[in-house]
Amino acid sequence: MREVDGWVRLRLLMRALPSHAFACGPTAAVVLGFPLPAAVHRDAFGRPTIAVPYPSNRIRGRGVRGRSLQIGATDLKTRREIRVTSNARTWLDLSAELDLPALVAVTDFLISRRRRRCTREELAAEHAASPRAPGAQNRRRALELCTEHSESPRESELRCALDQAGLPRPECNVQIYDGSRFVARVDIMYRDRKLVVEYYGDHHRDPDQWSRDEVRRAELESFGYRVTVVTRRDFDDLGALADRIRRLLMA
C-alpha cells in the first residue's frame, strides 16, 4: 500500500509543479525500474528528487530534494506519466549517491543482454561528456566491472565485492555441458579452480526448489566442481565472505 501511495503522491506532486520540472536521481531510477538498495528506494518516494533545467531556480519545499541541472536534448523522457531523466542520465546522477556494488548492479541491469536499456558505450559516452560530475570514480569503476551476463542485482554486488577484495575476476552465468548434454548454468565460476559460487535468494527455501538445487549440486560435484552457496546473510559481512572464497580458491 505504501508503494501505491508513493506513486500517487509523486504524480500529484508533478502535476502541481511547473511543467519544466522533472524527476531525477533515485526518484527517476525508481520510475524507470532500476534495482536500488531498499533504503534508497524508500527515500526516492519519501523525499523525491525533483529538478529543473539550469539556470532555473531549483524547487524548494518540505520533503523535496531540489536540483537545477544542465540538461541535453535527449536527457528527458516520460515514463508512467512522469517526466524523468533518461536511463543514461539517471545512471550518471546516481553515481554520486550509490556505493560501487549498488552502481555496478544498476549498470549491469541497464546493459543486460536479456533486456538491454543502454549499451556500455552509451554509458561511457555519458560519463565522457561530464567527466567531472560527482561520482566520476564510481562511474569509471562500474564501467570496468559491468557485464551484460549478470542476471540479478545480488550477483552483480557479489561479483563487485569479490573484485574489491582483490580476488580474480570470475566468469558470470556460465553454461556447463557434459559433451552435448546441458548440465547447469551457474552464477559465478572460477574455471581454472573448478569453483562454482551460487547466490540463493529466499525462493530457494521452497522444498521443491531445494530438491532441484541439491540434485543440481550433486551433478556438478560429480564432474569435479566445488559448489559454495551465498545467501542474503553473507552480505552482512562481505569481508568474511571474500575470505571464504579466497580460502576455497587456495585449497
Buried (B, 14 or more C-beta within 10 A) or exposed (E): EEEEEBBEBBEEBBEEBEEEBBBBBBBBBBBBEBBBBEEBBBBBBEBBBBBBBEEEEBBEEEEBBBBBBEBEEEBBBEBEEBBBBBBBBBBBBBBBBBEBBBBBBBBBBBBBEEEEBBEBEBBBEBBEEBEEBEBBEBBBBBBEBBBBBBBBBBBBBBBBBBBBBEBEEBBBBBEBEEEEEEBBEBBBBBEEBBBBBBBBEEEBEEEEEEEEBEEBBEBBEEEEBBBEBBBEEBBEEBEEBBEBBBEBBEE
